[in-house]
Amino acid sequence: ISTEAAAFLWMCVDGLGVKPANMLISGGTGSGKTTLLNVLASFVPTRERIVSIEDTAELNLPLKHWIRLEARPPGLEGSGELKMDILTKNSLRMRPDRIIVGEIRHEEAFTLFTAINTGHDGCLGTVHANSPEETLIRVTSPPMNVPQIMLAGLDLVIVEHRYYDRKKGTIRRLSQIAEVY
């Protein structure tokens, strides 16, 4: 990531005391989405209350007011499952300043966009997609089914790619920052 892009994203996450940006980080498997999410979350002001929701605990946020929620598969009896959608809905009752969803795949996308559209600025999430256009198509199509009108709450889509370099081997690069309007 360039210094300019890093500074821009820092300002977007911080919000300069006015309005932090709602962002989705997209890319393929192993492109660095979660790593970038960890870095961006470190720019959140320490006074804010953060709730993170993940399928598998991968985030390691250097924040004081951080509540980690983790999905759970059903037990041997087929009960006790905690889906990310339920965790996302319950996170809204915890009065968070920001919600971070480790990876949106299903119904939790609709819940996250509901939170974004009800005044939770600075929300972050990751999704598997290879371009800003593909990200928006994936989010508005089944199984996520976010209505087109709710995309107005999303400010930026950040795209990462994994490349192979003959000298360096596998490298990960931020390839696009797209404004959603």
ZIGI-V944026 format. One record per residue. N is the residue number from 0. RES is the residue in three letters. OMEGA is omega in degrees with one decimal (none if undefined). Layout:
N/RES/OMEGA
N/RES/OMEGA
This chain:
0/ILE/179.2
1/SER/178.1
2/THR/-179.1
3/GLU/179.1
4/ALA/178.7
5/ALA/179.4
6/ALA/178.6
7/PHE/-179.5
8/LEU/176.7
9/TRP/178.9
10/MET/179.8
11/CYS/179.0
12/VAL/-178.6
13/ASP/-179.2
14/GLY/178.9
15/LEU/178.2
16/GLY/-177.2
17/VAL/-178.3
18/LYS/174.3
19/PRO/-177.5
20/ALA/171.1
21/ASN/-172.1
22/MET/169.5
23/LEU/176.3
24/ILE/-178.0
25/SER/179.5
26/GLY/179.5
27/GLY/177.9
28/THR/177.8
29/GLY/-178.3
30/SER/177.7
31/GLY/-178.3
32/LYS/-177.9
33/THR/177.0
34/THR/178.0
35/LEU/177.8
36/LEU/175.7
37/ASN/-179.1
38/VAL/-179.4
39/LEU/179.9
40/ALA/178.4
41/SER/177.8
42/PHE/179.3
43/VAL/178.8
44/PRO/-173.5
45/THR/-179.2
46/ARG/-173.9
47/GLU/179.3
48/ARG/-176.1
49/ILE/171.0
50/VAL/176.4
51/SER/180.0
52/ILE/-177.4
53/GLU/173.4
54/ASP/175.2
55/THR/-176.8
56/ALA/178.5
57/GLU/-177.8
58/LEU/176.4
59/ASN/-171.5
60/LEU/179.4
61/PRO/-175.0
62/LEU/179.9
63/LYS/-173.0
64/HIS/-175.9
65/TRP/176.2
66/ILE/-178.5
67/ARG/174.7
68/LEU/-177.2
69/GLU/177.9
70/ALA/-178.9
71/ARG/177.9
72/PRO/178.2
73/PRO/177.9
74/GLY/-178.9
75/LEU/179.3
76/GLU/-178.3
77/GLY/179.2
78/SER/177.5
79/GLY/-179.8
80/GLU/173.4
81/LEU/-179.4
82/LYS/-179.8
83/MET/178.8
84/ASP/178.6
85/ILE/178.8
86/LEU/179.4
87/THR/177.2
88/LYS/-179.5
89/ASN/179.6
90/SER/179.7
91/LEU/178.6
92/ARG/-177.2
93/MET/179.8
94/ARG/179.9
95/PRO/169.4
96/ASP/-179.9
97/ARG/176.2
98/ILE/177.3
99/ILE/177.3
100/VAL/-175.4
101/GLY/177.0
102/GLU/178.9
103/ILE/-178.3
104/ARG/-171.3
105/HIS/-175.1
106/GLU/-178.7
107/GLU/177.5
108/ALA/179.3
109/PHE/-179.6
110/THR/178.0
111/LEU/179.8
112/PHE/173.2
113/THR/177.7
114/ALA/179.2
115/ILE/-176.3
116/ASN/176.6
117/THR/171.1
118/GLY/175.8
119/HIS/180.0
120/ASP/177.2
121/GLY/178.6
122/CYS/-179.4
123/LEU/175.9
124/GLY/175.9
125/THR/179.8
126/VAL/177.0
127/HIS/175.8
128/ALA/-173.6
129/ASN/178.9
130/SER/176.9
131/PRO/-179.9
132/GLU/179.6
133/GLU/177.6
134/THR/-178.6
135/LEU/177.4
136/ILE/179.6
137/ARG/-176.8
138/VAL/-177.3
139/THR/-179.4
140/SER/175.7
141/PRO/7.0
142/PRO/-177.4
143/MET/172.7
144/ASN/175.4
145/VAL/178.7
146/PRO/-178.2
147/GLN/-177.6
148/ILE/-178.1
149/MET/178.1
150/LEU/179.3
151/ALA/179.0
152/GLY/180.0
153/LEU/-177.7
154/ASP/-174.3
155/LEU/168.1
156/VAL/179.4
157/ILE/-177.4
158/VAL/177.2
159/GLU/177.6
160/HIS/174.6
161/ARG/-178.2
162/TYR/174.0
163/TYR/177.9
164/ASP/-177.6
165/ARG/-177.5
166/LYS/-173.6
167/LYS/-175.1
168/GLY/-179.4
169/THR/177.2
170/ILE/178.8
171/ARG/-176.8
172/ARG/169.2
173/LEU/-174.4
174/SER/-179.0
175/GLN/165.7
176/ILE/-175.7
177/ALA/175.0
178/GLU/178.3
179/VAL/179.2
180/TYR/none
